Amino acid sequence: MVFLRLPCLIYENRLDLRSEIEKHLSQLIQEFAESQNLELDSIQGKWIRFTPKEWDDLAFQKTCDGWSESRRILLFESWNESESLSLHLVIGPSDMQIKQAIYQKLRALKVRGLKKCKVRDAGWNQVCVIKVLDYSDYGDSDLEELQEKIRTFWLNYINSDLNVIRNAISEAFKKNTDESLP
């Protein structure tokens, strides 16, 4: 009888990597929130969303219905799957002109991870995708190693790509004015 119960005990007490990675990501965002002027927008299932706070001053930013309670149209979103982790820049449901203008600005920058996609009128557009962890990372690493890989990625990203994207968007779409929109 003891042998039959052992697999159940192991399964019940196994480490929930997805949950642990979610905690680690939200802690990283909060750790750098003040110094990097970031805000954790929401955690919803496998999605952990954040944004540069200065984007809230852009005329279009809080015009999105049916996505985040904050109504933000432009968010970074971590996709925390059971055996992969990726970072996406997502344009939420909004006016097609706004969505197209944002995508064209990102295209002009040649941002790393930019997807060649047609901006859809309805729904969401994942315009940038960068793999953070993949299947092989989960098989070869324990939780501490995964957390270190995530932290290394995060530090590199916030000091390079994130700054390029946030500054370009902020500059292209000046504070609270529709003049910079097409």
Secondary structure, DSSP 4 states (H G I P E B T S, - for coil): -HHHHHHHHHHHTS--HHHHHHHHHHHHHHHTHHHHTEEEEEEETTEEEEEEGGGGGBTTTT---SS-TT--SEEEEEEE-SS-EEEEEEE-S--HHHHHHHHHHHHHHT-TTB---PPPSSS-EEEEEEEEE-HHHHHH--HHHHHHHHHHHHHHHHTTHHHHHHHHHHHHS-BT-GGG--
